[in-house]
Amino acid sequence: MRGTDNPRSSPLVPDAVVAEISRHDWDSVACGCGREAGHLVDTLWNAAEGHPSAFRALEGHAFLAGALRPPAPAVCGVLMAVWSAGPPRQATREALLWTLLVLLGAEDDGSAYEAGLYGQCAAFVRRAADSLRREAVDRPGSVSAAYADGVLELLGMAA
């Protein structure tokens, strides 16, 4: 969390992911569960360490009942930092891509502020379009390829 005297560290979490987690003031964001989003930091660290269940644990917080919630853009930024670092395990890649698919398939909040929640999430993901295409090409017929294709399709960037 921002302002923590003893920042968390893990040999499994690349510096770019740590920086992305740290740059957000999680406690100033209302979580989808009704609390401050600061409690999501542990879940995001777990996701960054490669625990597939941590990605599904974001449901009810970054997205709920098919709608995006205020932490979604910051969560998406962290997820894309994890993606860019190259999650090594197939199960982790699948969980991360599933989460992106759900985020991009969720209903937007309809606000114009900073392009709305959807626009902010989509902006993070669009920057990784080439690596998502590689995922689909390098693993044809896999779950991760199907998820990557779905993400690109939702962004209107399908091949």
Disulfide bonds with the S-S distance in Angstrom:
none
